[in-house]
Amino acid sequence: MSDLSHADVAAKLNKLKLELSPEISYRLETLFPRIEDWAAKGWIRVKYKAVKQLEPLLEEILLRGGSRFYW
């Protein structure tokens, strides 16, 4: 298991100019457990693209009624 923090992953996403919805409290260290090995940038982009496609549905499900959930 990696010792990444939420801030480490957020900084990497910011460096790659990848922005996720601020309305969803992502556990970035779980969603992106590898950010520094030779293939990490590619995997980050693949996962990011999938999450971005799901964000409208996630926001509808997770934020309905004002409740906040962690994904």
Secondary structure as UniProt FT lines:
FT   HELIX           6..15
FT   TURN            16..17
FT   TURN            22..23
FT   HELIX           28..31
FT   TURN            38..39
FT   HELIX           40..62
FT   HELIX           64..66
//
